[in-house]
Amino acid sequence: MAVTADDLGTQDIKKLLIKQAVPSSIGVLFMSVNILIDTIFVGQWIGSLAIAAVTVVLPFTFFISSLGMAIGIGGGSVLSRALGANDKEKAKNTFANQIMMTLLLSCFFVAIGLLFSDEMLALFGAKGAIVQPAEEFFFPIILSVPFLALCMMGNNIIRAEGQAKFAMVAMLVPAFVNIGLDILFIKYMNLGMFGAALATAISYFSCFLFVLWFFLFKSELKLQLKHFKFKIPIVKEISALSFVTFSRQGVISVLSIILNHTLYTYGGEHSVAIYGIISRMLMFALFPILGITQGFLPIAGFNYGAGNYDRVKESVKLSIKYAAILATLIFVVILIFAKPITAVFTTDALVIAQTPDALRWVFAASPIIAIQLIGAAYFQAAGKARKALLLTLSKQGFFLIPLVLILPNFLGIFGVWIAFPIADVLSTILTGYFLKKEMNTKLIQTNDGIL
């Protein structure tokens, strides 16, 4: 049974979290399976250099499309709290402003990417033998990015309405389309990197069509022309919270640039391919934790807006508990099966030999990341943009980038891999401090009301 917006404030938190997190997890799973299988097909049917090319191109295109995700998450927080306060007109105005912001910004950055494509590819690490396949992959992908941005934005609004199952389907559709077209274009039509990019671009458009159908026929947010006017207070509120997510994606893009150049310097094209495999596994393996985080956001945002602080506190504790258990199980699987996992992606002997140890090190601190992810998500759901920004940027921006710049000078390529768990530990300590302080001082409720 679908969860309505009002259910977010009344249903049992444990049952509600499961109802929200399971579809979100399945959605993230299929999205990550999509990227994972895409990488496997590219690696097995084109070669390890193709994995390196995808690793160079996708951070740039995801940077642009993450505008939609940022506006979706930031605006979703505004929208959830508006629904919690029973202000449906503000919710509709928020959604309409999100659509306009996403379209304008994504199209602007796509134009920049097309005008300066050579410079952008070089900036993100296209060097040596990686350049040619990266160029083939780049152009079909970037033209489809506005559709992906709208999908990412819309998907977060679907979840903010409590419709996690439809948000899940929105992720399933492009996964099946992309996998089917990959087989057709790469294996049978022998279109190589261009075929891989074309399959991905069409899958983005298929996702957009599903999201459009949902908002036309299923959503509670029935928009009218009057809603499509920029309202400065709403734009500012969306922007303040969206800046958290977009800053994180921007930092991730900067990290990708630094990583790709550092990896190429210390290990050549093969090291870039190794990180390509690891980055896909990070998204795939951690899908249930990301799903819990996404399921947690509308619950926390709605109840914070409604003043139900006890429910907010309970949702934080349960989300961390479930995510930590799952993250520990994932780490054990990675520890045991790192080598066979690597062999699925490529037949390149050097990549197969070097990837397993690197994979284990990158995942070493994964059992504790639930605190960092849920903690940062709480501050965003509560509309506390500054703390959300600080904690969201802590891992990549404050810790991982400096460590990647420093450690390889002393430890070589191993310095890159060991930087990941060190950054996880440091960011978790920082987030845990702020979250515990918030739980003990802000989220206090008595029988007489909120203190």
FENZI-V260282 format. One line per field, one symbol per residue. ss: DSSP state (a for helix, b for strand, c for the rest). phi: phi as a letter, one per 30 degrees, with the letter a starting at -180 (. if undefined). psi: psi as a letter, one per 30 degrees, with the letter a starting at -180 (. if undefined). A space follows every 50 residues. Layout:
ss = ???
phi = ???
psi = ???
This chain:
ss = cccccaaaacccaaaaaaaaaaaaaaaaaaaaaaaaaaaaaaaaaccaaa aaaaaaaaaaaaaaaaaaaaaaaaaaaaaaaaaacccaaaaaaaaaaaaa aaaaaaaaaaaaaaacaaaaaaaccccccaaaaaaaaaaaaaaaaaaaaa aaaaaaaaaacccaaaaaaaaaaaaaaaaaaaaaaaaacccaaaaaaaaa aaaaaaaaaaaaaaaaacccccccaaaccccaaaaaaaaaaaaaaaaaaa aaaaaaaaaaaaaaaaaaaaaaaaaaaaaaaaaaacaaaaaaaaaaaaaa aaaaaaccaaaaaaaaaaaaaaaaaaaaaaaaaaaaaaaaaaaaacccaa aaaaaaaaaaaacccaaaaaaaaaaaaaaaacccaaaaaaaaaaaaaaaa aaaaaaaaaaacaaaaaaaaaaaaaaaaaaaaaaaaaaaaacccbbccbb c
phi = .dcdedddcbdeedddddddddddddddeddddedddeddddddcckddd ddddddddedddddddedddddddddddddddddcicddddddddddddd dddddddddddddddbddddddddjdbhdddddddddddddddcdedddd dddddddedddicdddddddddeddddddddedddddcchcidddddddd dddddddeddddeeddbbddcddbedddbdceddedddddddeddddddd ddddeddddddddddcbieddddddedddddedddcedddddddddeddd ddddddidddddddddddddedddddddddddddedcedddddddacddd dddcdeddddddceceecdedddddddeddddicdddddeddddddddcd eedddcdddccidddddddddddddddddddeddddddddbcdcbcdckd d
psi = kkkleffffelkeeeeeeeeeeeeeeeeeeeeeeeeeeeeeeeefelfee eeeeeeeeeeeeeeffeeeeeeeeeeeeeeeeeeghifeeeeeeeeeeee eeeeeeeeeeeeeeeheeeeeeeggjlbffeefeeefeeeeeffeeeeee eeeeeeeeeffgieeeeeeffeefeeeeeeeeeeeeeefhfbeeeeeeee eeeeeeeeeeeeeefefflfijkleffikkjeeeeeeeeeeefeeeeeee eeeeeeeeeeeeeeefgaeeeeeeeeeeeeeeeeegeeeeeeeeeeeeee eeeeefgieeeeeeeeeeeeeeeeeeeeeeeeeeeegeeeeefeelgjee eeefeeeeeeeegegffgfeeeeeeeeeeeefgieeeeeeeefedeefee eeeeeeeffegbfeeeefeeeeeeeeeeeeeeeeeeeeefeeikklffak .
